Amino acid sequence: MDHGGMDHGGMGADSGMLSEEELGALADATGADADRLFLEGMIAHHEGAVAMAQDEVDGGRDADAIALAQEIITAQEEEITTMNDLLATLDPARS
């Protein structure tokens, strides 16, 4: 888990961070479009958090940090399920 030199300010879609364009689209959206963009963005964000926490579980050494990472994985996965369920009510094609 070598993250030395990683510039977190440049994180993009792969990390779960929204691009400036995506943030702008979310800010401009209204109604069901806003709901959908919010949920899709938060799902991606949570998936990035799960991946980062899994890196800690797989490669970390500190027992407390590893335990926290596992708690984060559990909580974020539960929230991803909830958000996917909500998204399915907005877009029945996703269910």
C-alpha positions in Angstrom: 0.0 0.0 0.0 2.4 2.6 -1.2 0.6 5.9 -1.4 3.8 8.0 -1.1 3.6 11.0 -3.4 -0.1 10.6 -4.0 -1.8 13.9 -4.7 -5.2 13.6 -3.2 -6.2 16.9 -4.7 -6.1 15.2 -8.1 -8.3 12.4 -7.2 -10.9 11.7 -9.8 -13.7 9.3 -10.7 -11.7 6.2 -9.8 -11.4 7.4 -6.2 -15.0 8.3 -5.8 -14.4 12.1 -6.1 -16.7 14.0 -8.4 -15.1 16.1 -11.1 -15.7 19.8 -11.4 -18.0 19.1 -14.3 -20.0 16.6 -12.2 -20.2 18.9 -9.3 -21.5 21.7 -11.6 -24.1 19.3 -13.1 -25.3 18.4 -9.6 -25.4 22.1 -8.5 -27.5 22.9 -11.6 -29.9 19.9 -11.4 -33.3 20.0 -9.9 -36.0 17.5 -9.0 -35.5 13.9 -9.8 -32.3 14.7 -11.8 -30.8 16.2 -8.7 -31.8 13.2 -6.6 -30.3 10.8 -9.2 -27.0 12.7 -9.6 -26.7 13.0 -5.8 -27.2 9.3 -5.2 -24.9 8.3 -8.1 -22.2 10.6 -6.8 -22.5 9.4 -3.2 -22.5 5.8 -4.3 -19.2 6.4 -6.2 -17.8 8.3 -3.2 -18.7 5.5 -0.8 -17.2 2.9 -3.2 -14.0 4.9 -3.2 -14.1 4.9 0.7 -14.6 1.1 0.7 -11.7 0.6 -1.6 -9.4 2.8 0.5 -10.5 1.1 3.7 -9.9 -2.3 2.1 -6.3 -1.2 1.3 -5.9 -0.6 5.0 -7.3 -3.9 6.0 -5.1 -5.7 3.4 -1.9 -3.8 4.1 -2.1 -1.9 7.4 -0.2 -2.9 10.5 -2.0 -0.9 13.3 -4.8 -3.0 14.8 -6.9 0.0 15.7 -6.6 1.5 12.2 -7.5 -1.9 10.6 -10.5 -2.3 12.9 -11.7 1.2 12.0 -11.2 0.4 8.3 -13.4 -2.7 8.7 -16.1 -0.6 10.4 -16.0 1.9 7.6 -16.4 -0.9 5.0 -19.4 -2.3 6.8 -21.1 1.1 7.2 -20.3 2.3 3.7 -21.6 -0.9 2.1 -24.8 -0.7 4.1 -25.2 2.9 2.9 -24.4 1.9 -0.7 -27.2 -0.6 -0.5 -29.7 2.0 0.8 -28.7 4.5 -1.9 -29.0 1.9 -4.6 -32.5 1.0 -3.3 -33.4 4.7 -3.4 -32.0 5.1 -6.9 -34.1 2.1 -8.1 -37.2 3.9 -7.0 -36.2 6.9 -9.2 -35.1 4.7 -12.1 -36.9 1.3 -12.2 -34.5 0.1 -14.9 -31.8 -0.1 -12.2 -33.6 -2.6 -10.1 
